[in-house]
Amino acid sequence: MLPFARVTIIGLGLIGSSVARAVQATMPTVRVTGYDADARVRETADRLRFCDDVADSAGAAVIDADLVILCVPVGIMGDVAREFVAELPADAIVSDVGSCKAEIVRALTDALPGATVIPAHPVAGTERSGPEAGFATLFRNRWCIVTPPDGADPVAVERVAEFWRRLGAQVETMAPEHHDRVLAVTSHLPHLIAYTIVGTAGDLEEVTQSEVIKYSAGGFRDFTRIAASDPTMWRDIFLNNREAVLEMLQRFSEDLSQLQRAIRWGDGDALFDLFTRTRAIRRSIVEQGQDDDVQDFGRTHD
């Protein structure tokens, strides 16, 4: 039995359009209604036909939904929810795909009093954005973390978890606050570092822009991929998960200071031990199927 019969997706960018495509591919009898605040995105979604229907307002989109998934920037979750609160069916479950959960739980429960709110976070994505960037297999063999608030209905939690399993994801359940600390170190801090490194390289007067681009075949090139991610989304993530990000940033700064001292004093043993440990972590990620070991990240060299 399918967990839901009528799914509404609000926000039809990379993640939202990928959810719609994945539902079409894995649960073809489920009716998908989409909505996006941008009329051009709605027109694109209508043309690409990854939704059965594209509504012209958030309220119209949710009228007969039994699952509503918010795929909008974290900073506007509450505002968007208030757009459809009057039309939301009493028995509908409201979820999302945001990358920081404690603030989303607060925003959605405040905006939708009495509604069943079961947030979730599919840990998947690319540096691309927009409805044309989505694809049906984005979530396959990736993790989706379901973060129910205290006292959530276990049946509703399981229905959301099963929905993501049907899309090909592996599902874990966490408290929202714990999720935010985990993601601060595995996702948010790496993005912050990438933005900083790319920005620093761009600011160095003695290195011309052409040289930065010309010699980017090293590690800098891989940082630029992360740093190309959607700026609105990441601005909101850092502002809404600030405590966890700042905690991890402080720990990173302390570790960076230790590395700086090892280099200054020529402590090769400390450097070798660190690099050996980090290499083992990379191998573990590959072994657990969260990446592959294709040479040069699968780039072609024709």
Helices and strands as residue ranges (DSSP letters): E 6-10, H 14-26, E 31-35, H 39-48, E 53-54, H 58-62, E 67-70, G 74-76, H 77-84, E 93-96, H 102-111, E 116-117, E 120-122, G 131-133, E 143-146, H 154-166, E 170-173, H 176-183, I 184-188, H 189-203, H 209-214, H 219-227, H 231-240, H 242-264, H 268-287, G 295-298
